[in-house]
Amino acid sequence: MDKNFSSIPTVGAAIEVMHYIFGHLNSEKSTVSSKKVTEIKHSLIHKLMPNYPY
């Protein structure tokens, strides 16, 4: 993972990035299992917003 990824300046930007990544992970082109997608989502949310309740 890019070390700059954790220094996104705003939560708004972080949410945009997450929507983009989630959209890619959920696309038909993705071969990642749904369980792995969920793990990745939770990992990203935890990195970007440590206090995010999920």
Secondary structure as UniProt FT lines:
FT   HELIX           3..7
FT   HELIX           11..26
FT   TURN            28..29
FT   HELIX           34..48
FT   TURN            50..51
//
